[in-house]
Amino acid sequence: MAYTTSTDEQKVAIVNIKSLEGKVKARMEAQGNKGAFGYIRGGAEDEWTMSENTRAFNDKKIVPRVLRGVDSADLSTSIFGIDLKTPIIQAPVAAQGLAHMAGEVDTAKAMAEVGSLFSISTYGSTSVEDAAAAAPGAPQFFQLYMSKDDQFNEFLLKKAVAAGVKAIILTADSTLGGYREEDVINGFEFPLPMPNLAAFSESDGVGKGIGEIYAAAKQGLVLEDIKKIKDITGLPVLVKGVQSAEDASAAIDAGADGIWVSNHGGRQLDGGPASIETLPAIASAVAKRVPIVFDSGVRRGEHVFKAIAQGADLVAVGRPVLYGLNLGGAQGVQSVIEHLNKELSITMQLAGTKNIAEIKTTDLID
């Protein structure tokens, strides 16, 4: 199977994030990468939840304030003592080499350039060490897909610590892969190696479908796994894939240092609620005890604003980052974040909020 070999690095002209998908589809299919594009874009089953993730933002209406002396917007924020220039971060996405030859290396460079946060997946096309070397000193997190093999988990986590990551993201909603029909139709198999796997075992993922990759995942994740990770790494642990208030509270009680509200971009369970619909109840249960990261369906700065107003501290984007990566490498990714920052800044000022703290006091109505 062919894969993207572009080395383009250029700014991408963006009118809106949604328009990038069609451009990337045409580009990747022209390069013989239909299956790769389908893997990046696709969701589970009928893709209802995937669609709802974006549509449901329209059910939340911003109540703007006026005469508040707002003449600029300060997007700066922080997490775990790490200062960020924007609340918009990159969601961990596997196999970024499918979108661009440089893969996670260029994404790491871009996120450092915009003063944000990069996260690398266990199933990345780049090793955790090479991703760290691409952006020396910039904050990076490591996303762990926990394996059935405890020795492999410890090996991966120690690699991540040695590379200097600042936190671990435990992905809890992916003990097996969702039923993604586009991958079935295209007969998608990973054409590129996954160095983090190859460093421990003979299998590097090449020639395997998503089901085979997930076959190694630990299917019986439990709350005690949070402590295991903390004991090995000494780092904060965020639990990703939380969709219920009960699970958020249980994870915090078990030692989680952050809650990541996500339905995996609609790639796992179809028929569940949009991620933004579950956020308010989770935020209420968390009650500011730990930071909340939010993702799934974010395509506008307005969406970022609404997620923060509903209780999120940071908002992550996945597919849009890969679309920017495909179209322009590191500079393409930078263009995506800068565009979302621009939309967010405009929304903030028109809503009468001058900083992230004031967004959190904004009323939304259903």
C-alpha positions as CSV (number, residue, x, y, z in Angstrom):
1,M,0.0,0.0,0.0
2,A,1.2,3.5,-0.8
3,Y,1.5,6.1,1.8
4,T,2.1,9.9,1.9
5,T,5.7,10.8,1.1
6,S,5.2,14.5,0.9
7,T,7.9,16.6,2.6
8,D,6.0,19.9,2.1
9,E,6.3,22.4,4.9
10,Q,4.2,25.5,4.3
11,K,1.6,27.7,5.8
12,V,-2.0,26.6,4.9
13,A,-4.6,29.2,3.9
14,I,-7.6,28.3,6.1
15,V,-11.1,29.8,5.8
16,N,-12.5,27.2,8.2
17,I,-11.3,23.9,9.6
18,K,-14.1,21.9,8.0
19,S,-12.9,22.7,4.5
20,L,-9.6,21.0,5.1
21,E,-11.1,17.5,5.1
22,G,-12.0,17.6,1.4
23,K,-8.6,19.0,0.4
24,V,-6.8,16.2,2.3
25,K,-9.1,13.5,0.9
26,A,-8.4,14.6,-2.7
27,R,-4.7,14.8,-2.0
28,M,-4.3,11.5,-0.3
29,E,-6.5,9.6,-2.7
30,A,-4.5,11.0,-5.6
31,Q,-1.4,9.6,-3.9
32,G,-3.0,6.2,-3.6
33,N,-3.7,6.6,0.1
34,K,-7.5,6.1,0.2
35,G,-7.2,3.6,3.0
36,A,-5.0,5.9,5.0
37,F,-7.4,8.8,4.6
38,G,-10.3,6.5,5.6
39,Y,-8.5,5.5,8.7
40,I,-7.8,9.1,9.7
41,R,-11.3,10.4,8.9
42,G,-13.5,7.5,9.8
43,G,-15.7,6.7,12.8
44,A,-17.5,3.7,14.2
45,E,-20.4,2.0,12.6
46,D,-22.9,4.6,11.2
47,E,-20.7,7.5,12.5
48,W,-23.7,9.0,14.3
49,T,-21.8,9.8,17.4
50,M,-18.9,11.2,15.3
51,S,-21.3,13.6,13.6
52,E,-23.1,14.5,16.8
53,N,-19.8,15.5,18.4
54,T,-19.7,18.6,16.2
55,R,-23.4,19.2,15.6
56,A,-24.2,19.2,19.4
57,F,-22.2,22.3,20.0
58,N,-25.1,24.1,18.2
59,D,-27.3,23.1,21.1
60,K,-25.3,25.3,23.4
61,K,-25.8,29.1,23.0
62,I,-23.4,31.7,24.3
63,V,-25.0,34.5,26.3
64,P,-22.6,37.5,25.5
65,R,-21.8,40.3,27.9
66,V,-21.3,43.9,26.8
67,L,-19.7,47.1,28.1
68,R,-17.0,45.2,29.9
69,G,-14.0,47.0,28.5
70,V,-12.7,44.1,26.5
71,D,-10.3,45.2,23.7
72,S,-8.2,42.1,23.5
73,A,-8.2,38.4,24.4
74,D,-5.6,36.6,26.5
75,L,-5.5,32.9,25.6
76,S,-2.8,31.9,28.0
77,T,-3.4,29.2,30.6
78,S,-1.5,26.3,32.3
79,I,-1.7,22.7,33.4
80,F,0.4,20.9,36.0
81,G,2.5,24.1,36.3
82,I,3.2,24.2,32.6
83,D,2.5,27.6,31.0
84,L,0.7,27.5,27.6
85,K,0.0,30.3,25.2
86,T,-3.4,28.7,24.2
87,P,-5.9,26.3,25.7
88,I,-6.0,24.5,22.4
89,I,-3.7,21.4,22.5
90,Q,-3.1,18.4,20.2
91,A,-5.0,15.3,21.0
92,P,-2.8,12.2,20.7
93,V,-3.3,10.5,17.4
94,A,-1.6,7.3,16.2
95,A,0.4,6.7,13.0
96,Q,0.8,10.3,12.0
97,G,3.2,9.1,9.2
98,L,0.1,8.2,7.3
99,A,-0.5,12.0,6.8
100,H,3.0,13.2,6.2
101,M,6.5,11.6,6.0
102,A,7.7,13.6,9.0
103,G,4.7,12.5,11.1
104,E,4.9,13.3,14.8
105,V,8.2,15.1,14.4
106,D,6.6,17.9,12.5
107,T,3.6,17.9,14.8
108,A,5.8,18.2,17.9
109,K,7.7,21.1,16.3
110,A,4.5,22.9,15.4
111,M,2.9,22.6,18.9
112,A,6.1,23.9,20.4
113,E,6.1,26.8,18.0
114,V,2.6,27.9,19.0
115,G,3.4,27.5,22.7
116,S,1.0,24.5,23.2
117,L,1.2,20.9,24.2
118,F,2.1,17.8,22.1
119,S,1.1,14.3,23.0
120,I,2.6,11.1,21.4
121,S,0.7,7.9,21.1
122,T,2.0,4.4,22.0
123,Y,1.1,3.7,18.3
124,G,2.9,6.6,16.9
125,S,5.0,6.5,13.7
126,T,7.8,8.2,15.7
127,S,9.5,7.0,18.9
128,V,8.9,8.9,22.0
129,E,12.6,9.8,22.1
130,D,12.6,11.2,18.5
131,A,9.5,13.2,19.2
132,A,11.1,14.8,22.3
133,A,14.3,15.5,20.3
134,A,12.2,17.3,17.7
135,A,11.2,20.0,20.2
136,P,13.8,20.2,23.0
137,G,12.4,21.6,26.2
138,A,8.8,21.8,24.9
139,P,6.2,20.1,27.1
140,Q,5.0,16.7,25.8
141,F,2.7,14.0,27.2
142,F,2.7,10.3,26.5
143,Q,-0.5,8.4,25.7
144,L,-0.5,4.9,27.0
145,Y,-2.6,2.1,25.4
146,M,-2.1,-0.3,28.2
147,S,-1.0,-3.8,27.1
148,K,-1.8,-7.2,28.5
149,D,2.0,-7.5,29.1
150,D,3.0,-5.7,32.3
151,Q,6.6,-5.8,31.3
152,F,5.8,-4.0,28.0
153,N,3.8,-1.3,29.9
154,E,6.7,-0.7,32.3
155,F,9.2,-0.6,29.4
156,L,7.1,2.0,27.5
157,L,6.5,4.2,30.6
158,K,10.2,4.2,31.5
159,K,11.0,5.2,27.9
160,A,8.6,8.1,28.2
161,V,10.0,9.2,31.5
162,A,13.5,9.1,30.1
163,A,12.4,11.1,27.1
164,G,11.2,13.8,29.5
165,V,7.4,13.7,29.1
166,K,5.5,15.7,31.7
167,A,2.4,13.4,32.2
168,I,0.9,10.1,31.1
169,I,-2.5,9.8,29.4
170,L,-4.2,6.5,30.2
171,T,-6.6,5.8,27.4
172,A,-9.4,4.0,29.0
173,D,-12.0,3.8,26.2
174,S,-10.1,1.6,23.8
175,T,-9.6,-1.8,25.2
176,L,-10.6,-3.0,21.7
177,G,-11.2,-1.2,18.4
178,G,-14.6,0.1,17.4
179,Y,-16.2,-1.3,14.3
180,R,-15.0,1.1,11.6
181,E,-16.6,0.1,8.3
182,E,-14.4,2.3,6.2
183,D,-11.3,0.4,7.3
184,V,-13.2,-2.9,6.5
185,I,-14.1,-1.7,3.0
186,N,-10.6,-0.5,2.3
187,G,-8.9,-3.5,3.8
188,F,-6.8,-1.1,5.8
189,E,-3.5,-2.3,7.2
190,F,-0.8,-0.1,8.8
191,P,1.9,0.4,6.1
192,L,4.4,2.0,8.5
193,P,6.3,0.7,11.5
194,M,5.4,1.8,15.0
195,P,8.8,2.3,16.7
196,N,7.5,2.2,20.3
197,L,6.2,-1.3,19.6
198,A,9.3,-2.4,17.7
199,A,11.6,-1.4,20.5
200,F,10.2,-4.2,22.7
201,S,8.9,-6.9,20.4
202,E,9.4,-8.4,17.0
203,S,6.1,-6.9,15.8
204,D,6.2,-3.3,14.6
205,G,2.6,-3.2,13.4
206,V,3.3,-3.2,9.7
207,G,0.7,-5.2,7.7
208,K,-1.7,-5.3,10.7
209,G,-5.2,-4.0,10.8
210,I,-6.6,-2.0,13.7
211,G,-8.2,-5.1,15.2
212,E,-4.8,-6.9,15.3
213,I,-3.1,-3.9,16.9
214,Y,-5.8,-3.7,19.6
215,A,-5.5,-7.4,20.2
216,A,-2.6,-6.7,22.5
217,A,-4.5,-4.2,24.6
218,K,-5.5,-4.9,28.1
219,Q,-9.3,-5.5,28.0
220,G,-9.8,-5.5,31.8
221,L,-8.6,-2.0,32.7
222,V,-9.3,-1.3,36.4
223,L,-9.0,1.8,38.7
224,E,-5.9,0.2,40.3
225,D,-4.0,0.7,37.0
226,I,-3.8,4.4,37.7
227,K,-1.7,3.8,40.7
228,K,0.5,1.3,38.9
229,I,1.3,4.0,36.3
230,K,2.0,6.6,38.9
231,D,4.3,4.2,40.9
232,I,6.4,3.5,37.8
233,T,6.6,7.1,36.5
234,G,6.1,9.5,39.3
235,L,4.2,11.6,36.8
236,P,0.6,13.0,36.8
237,V,-1.9,10.6,35.1
238,L,-4.9,11.8,33.1
239,V,-7.6,9.3,32.4
240,K,-8.8,9.7,28.8
241,G,-12.2,8.6,27.5
242,V,-14.3,9.6,30.5
243,Q,-18.0,10.1,29.6
244,S,-19.7,9.8,32.9
245,A,-19.6,11.7,36.2
246,E,-19.4,8.5,38.2
247,D,-16.3,7.4,36.3
248,A,-14.7,10.8,36.8
249,S,-15.2,10.7,40.5
250,A,-14.0,7.1,40.8
251,A,-10.8,7.9,38.8
252,I,-10.0,10.9,41.0
253,D,-10.5,8.8,44.1
254,A,-8.1,6.3,42.6
255,G,-5.4,8.9,42.2
256,A,-6.0,10.4,38.7
257,D,-4.5,13.8,38.4
258,G,-6.7,14.8,35.4
259,I,-9.9,13.8,33.6
260,W,-9.9,13.8,29.8
261,V,-13.5,14.0,28.6
262,S,-13.7,12.2,25.2
263,N,-15.5,9.6,23.2
264,H,-12.4,9.1,21.0
265,G,-13.8,11.3,18.2
266,G,-16.7,8.9,17.6
267,R,-14.2,6.1,16.6
268,Q,-15.1,3.7,19.4
269,L,-18.7,3.4,20.7
270,D,-21.4,4.6,18.2
271,G,-24.8,5.5,19.6
272,G,-23.3,7.3,22.6
273,P,-23.8,11.0,23.4
274,A,-21.7,13.8,21.9
275,S,-18.8,14.6,24.2
276,I,-20.0,18.1,24.8
277,E,-23.3,16.7,26.2
278,T,-21.5,14.8,28.9
279,L,-19.1,17.6,29.9
280,P,-21.3,19.6,32.3
281,A,-22.1,16.7,34.6
282,I,-18.5,15.6,34.7
283,A,-17.3,19.1,35.4
284,S,-19.8,19.3,38.3
285,A,-18.5,16.0,39.7
286,V,-14.9,16.9,39.3
287,A,-15.6,20.2,41.1
288,K,-12.2,21.7,40.1
289,R,-10.3,19.0,42.1
290,V,-8.2,18.2,39.0
291,P,-7.9,19.7,35.5
292,I,-10.3,18.7,32.7
293,V,-9.2,18.2,29.1
294,F,-11.9,17.9,26.5
295,D,-11.9,16.6,22.9
296,S,-14.2,15.2,20.2
297,G,-15.8,17.2,17.4
298,V,-14.0,20.5,17.9
299,R,-13.9,22.4,14.6
300,R,-14.3,26.0,15.6
301,G,-12.9,28.5,18.1
302,E,-16.5,28.9,19.2
303,H,-16.5,25.2,20.1
304,V,-13.4,25.7,22.2
305,F,-15.1,28.6,24.0
306,K,-18.2,26.5,24.7
307,A,-16.2,23.6,26.1
308,I,-14.3,25.9,28.5
309,A,-17.5,27.6,29.5
310,Q,-18.9,24.1,30.4
311,G,-16.0,23.2,32.6
312,A,-13.0,22.2,30.4
313,D,-9.5,23.6,31.2
314,L,-7.9,22.6,27.9
315,V,-9.4,21.6,24.6
316,A,-7.7,19.1,22.3
317,V,-8.0,18.6,18.5
318,G,-7.0,15.5,16.6
319,R,-8.1,15.1,13.0
320,P,-7.7,18.9,12.2
321,V,-4.1,18.6,13.3
322,L,-3.5,15.7,10.9
323,Y,-5.2,17.6,8.1
324,G,-2.8,20.5,8.6
325,L,0.1,18.1,8.8
326,N,-0.8,16.5,5.5
327,L,-1.2,19.9,3.7
328,G,1.8,21.6,5.1
329,G,3.9,19.7,7.5
330,A,4.9,21.5,10.7
331,Q,3.7,24.9,9.3
332,G,0.4,23.3,8.3
333,V,-0.2,22.2,11.8
334,Q,0.8,25.6,13.1
335,S,-1.7,27.1,10.6
336,V,-4.5,25.0,12.1
337,I,-3.8,26.1,15.7
338,E,-3.4,29.7,14.7
339,H,-6.7,29.7,12.9
340,L,-8.5,28.2,15.9
341,N,-6.8,30.7,18.1
342,K,-8.0,33.5,15.9
343,E,-11.6,32.3,16.0
344,L,-11.4,31.8,19.7
345,S,-10.0,35.3,20.2
346,I,-12.8,36.8,18.2
347,T,-15.5,34.8,20.1
348,M,-14.0,35.8,23.4
349,Q,-14.1,39.5,22.7
350,L,-17.6,39.4,21.2
351,A,-18.8,37.4,24.3
352,G,-17.2,40.0,26.6
353,T,-14.5,37.8,28.0
354,K,-10.8,38.9,28.1
355,N,-9.2,35.7,29.4
356,I,-9.8,32.0,30.0
357,A,-11.0,32.6,33.6
358,E,-13.8,34.8,32.3
359,I,-14.9,32.3,29.7
360,K,-15.5,29.9,32.7
361,T,-18.0,32.4,34.1
362,T,-19.9,32.7,30.8
363,D,-23.5,31.5,30.7
364,L,-24.6,29.0,28.0
365,I,-28.2,28.2,27.4
366,D,-29.6,25.1,25.8
